[in-house]
Amino acid sequence: MSTTHSKSQTIEHIVLFKVKQDTEPSKITSMINNLSSLVSLDQVLHLTVGPLLRNRSSSLTFTHMLHTRYSSKQDLEAYSAHPSHVSVVKGNVLPIIDDIMAVDWIAEDLNGEDLVPKEGSAMRVMFLKLKENVVNDKVLQVIKEIPENFQQIKQISYGENFSPARAKGYSIASLAVFPGEKEMEEHDSNHELMKFQKDKVRDQIESVVVVDYVVPPPPPPQSASL
């Protein structure tokens, strides 16, 4: 591995799904299992998919989340175009969802050993839609400072979305990883500090999507091919 680069970059890819209300549980399980199987693709560094723990957004009522990581934009593009991925999306995802949202960004300096969050890790995903003429860098700087005040956060990733087609106008994303639900709850219990952080950017944000997710155990191996 080269040591000439001071920073490493990881591509973050998050998809939020809203599963149709009356969908048969077996079809939801099939969607999760088939998406999970895509972790075997060469381009994928990490993949987790499952139901949300909590949707904190009233306007966009998503039910499930997919989170994947890649070494480059080219690897993300190869994953997206891979026949196995296309097959799962067409056969198992699109027929049972009412809504979908996808955001991609470049994360700096994620530790290699932490690229794959452990089973039981709790994640908080936040997408921001900024008001007109707001400078992205100011908001990103506030997000960057969050771990200094909240010790429960094990890892934070943030950046500007570079795939606007399915992002619904949201231009900034962040992903905070906690060791588990307990640490996330401890983080949320510090109401004064939470309000202080939110007040720094409140006047610059038009809309926000916030969802919580817990990394589930991997599904059992499938006997059938994709």
N, C-alpha and C positions, 0 to 999 in steps of 0.2 A: 504494500500500500504506500502511495506517495506521501511524503511529509512536507511537500512544498506548499500545500494549501492550508491556510490558517483556519478556514471554515469548511465544514462539511454541509451538504444540503440534502434534504429529504423531501420528496414530493408527497404531500398529504392529499388524499382523495376521500371525501365524505359524501355519501348519498343518503338522503332522508326519504322514506317511503310512507305513504298513507295507504294502508291496506283497506280495501272495501269492507264495510261493516259486517256484512253477512257472509264473508268468505269462509269456506270450510277449513277447519283447523289443519286438516291433512295437506291442503294446498299451501298454507302458510309454512308448515314444516318443510314441505318440499322446496319452497322458495329459499328458505334459510339453509337447508342442507346443500342444495345445488350451488348457491352462492358461496357457501363455505368451502366447497370442493375446489374453487378457483384459487385457493391458496397454493395449490400444487403448480401453478403456472410459474415459469422461470422468472418472470418480471416482478413477481409479488414478494415484497419483503415481509409484509404483515397483512393479515386480513381477519377481521372480526365482523360478524353480522348477527343481529337479533332484535328483540323487542326493546323499545325504549323503557327506561326506568320511570322517566317523568318527562312530560312535555310542558315546558313553562311558557309556551307561546299560545296565545288565545286565537290568533288569526290563522295560523297554519298548524293544523292538528295532525302532525305526523305520528306514526305508530312504530316504525322500525328504522334501524340505521345500519349502514355499511361503512366501515372505515378500513382503508387500505393505505399502504405506504410503498414508495418506489424510489429507486436511486436517481431517476431522471425523468424528464417529461417524455422522452422517447419510450421509456419503459411503460409509462401510463398509457401512452397512445397504443403501444403494442398489445397491452392487456385489454384495452377497450375494443380493439379490432379483432382480438383472438376469436376463432370460431366457437370455442367452448363458452366464452363470455357472452357472445352474441346469442348463442343457443339458449342459455339460461335466462337472459333478459327477455327474449321473445317468448320462450315457453313457460317460464315460471314466475316472472316478475310482472311484466306489463298486463297480463290478463287479470290480475287480482288487485291492482292498485288504482286509486283515484287521483293521486298526486305524487309528484317526485321533484326533488330538488338536489342539485349536485354542486359542490364547491371544491375547487382545487387551489392549493397554494404551496409556496416553497418555504420550508422550515429550515432554520439555521441551527447547526451544532446540536442536533439530537444525538445523544450517546448511543453507540452501536448496541450496547447491552440492553438499552431501554427501547429499542425500535419495536419490540414486540411486547406490549403491555400484558402483564400476567393475568391469568384467569382471576376474576373477582375485582380487578381494578375498576375504579369508577371514573367515568369521563364526563366532563361538561363541555359541550360544544356550543359556541356562540357565533352567530353570523350577524354582521352589522350592515345596515343600509344607511349611508351617511347623507346628511342634508347637502343641498347644492353649495358648491364652493368650499366645502370643508376639506382640509388637507389631510390625506391619509396618514402621513407620518406622525402627526400629533396624536392621533388616536392609537396608532401602533405603539408609540412610546409609552402611553398609559398602560397598555396591555403588558408590555415588556416589564414594567415595574411591579406587576401584581405579585409575583413570587416573593419579592422582598418583604411584603406585608403579610402574606398568607403562607405560613410554613407547612401547612398540610399538603400543598401542591407538590407532587413529585416531579412533574414535567409539564412544561407549557410550550405550546407550538402556536405560532400566529403568522399571518401574512396577508397579502393582497390576493384576492381571487383572480386567477388568470384564465378561467373558463366561464365566461358570462352567459352562455347559451341557456343553461338550466338553473341559474343562480337567483332568478327572480329579482335582480337588481341589487343583491347584497354583495358588497365589494370587499369586506374584511372578515376574516375568520380567525377563530382561536379555539384551541383544544387544550383543556387543563386535565391532567391525569392525576388522580388521587390513588393511594394504596388500596382504598376500599370505600364503601358507603359511609362508614363511621367517620373517616377523615373528611369526606365531603360535607357531612352534617356538622362537624366541628367548624369547618370553614364558614358555613352558612350562619352559624350561631353568633358570629361576630358582626352584629347588625350595624354598629356605628362605623366600623371600618369598611364594610360592604357599601354603605351609603356614601362614605367619603370617596371611594373609588368610582362609584357610578356618577357622582356629581361632577367629576372631572370631565366627563364626556357627554353628559346628558343633553346639553344644548346643541351638540354636534350630530346627534343621531336621529334619523327619521324613524327607523324601525329596527327591531332586534328579534332574532330567533334564538331561543335557548332550549337545549334538550340535555337530559342526563341519561347515561347509559352505563351498564355494568357489563364487562367482558364476560361472556358465558363460556362454559366448557365447550370444547369442540364437539360437534355431533359425531355419532358413531359412524364408522366407515360404511359407505354405500355399496351395496352389492351390484346395483345396476349402473351402467355407464351413463354419461350425460346425454 
